């Protein structure tokens, strides 16, 4: 009559684990707003800082590149630094997600959120 109760306990454990994972995911998403990465171009002449969510936070340009004749070069360096920072932000976000999935016993290469 009560044969199925053993499986109910397993289901409760799974639900609790899923809730914990959901909370950890939410915490990580929030933490990624404060994690920063820096991208650069022109051997460090232009540096861009982004959050791990990819939001541009700052741009640092070495004054030595300000020459009216080099306007297009400067614009290209700025774009390259921003793209580098955004790429590093995406890599950082994936790295943090991998740590989370590994800590939960899930495969390291599992992509979250689904």
Residue, then its C-alpha position, 0 to 999 in steps of 0.5 A: x500500500x505504501x510502496x511508492x513512498x520511498x520514491x517520494x523522498x527521492x523526488x523531494x531531494x531532487x526538488x530541493x536540489x533544483x531549488x538550491x541550483x536555481x538560487x545559486x544561479x540567481x546569485x551568480x547572475x547578480x554577482x556577474x553585475x559586479x565582476x569586471x574584466x578588462x579588454x585592450x587594444x593597441x598594446x594597452x593604449x586603449x583599455x575597456x572595462x566591462x562587467x561579466x554581463x558585458x556592460x561597458x563600465x569604463x574606457x581608458x585612452x592613452x593621450x599619446x594617440x590623440x592626433x587628428x590625422x589618426x582619428x580612424x585608427x583611434x576609433x578602431x582601437x576603441x572598438x577593438x578594446x570594447x570587443x575584447x572586453x566583451x569577449x572576456x566578459x562572456x568567457x568569465x560568465x561561462x567560467x563562473x557558470x562552469x564552476x557552478x555546474x561542477x559544484x552541483x555535480x553536473x557535467x562541466x561543459x553543461x550550458x546553463x541557463x538551459 
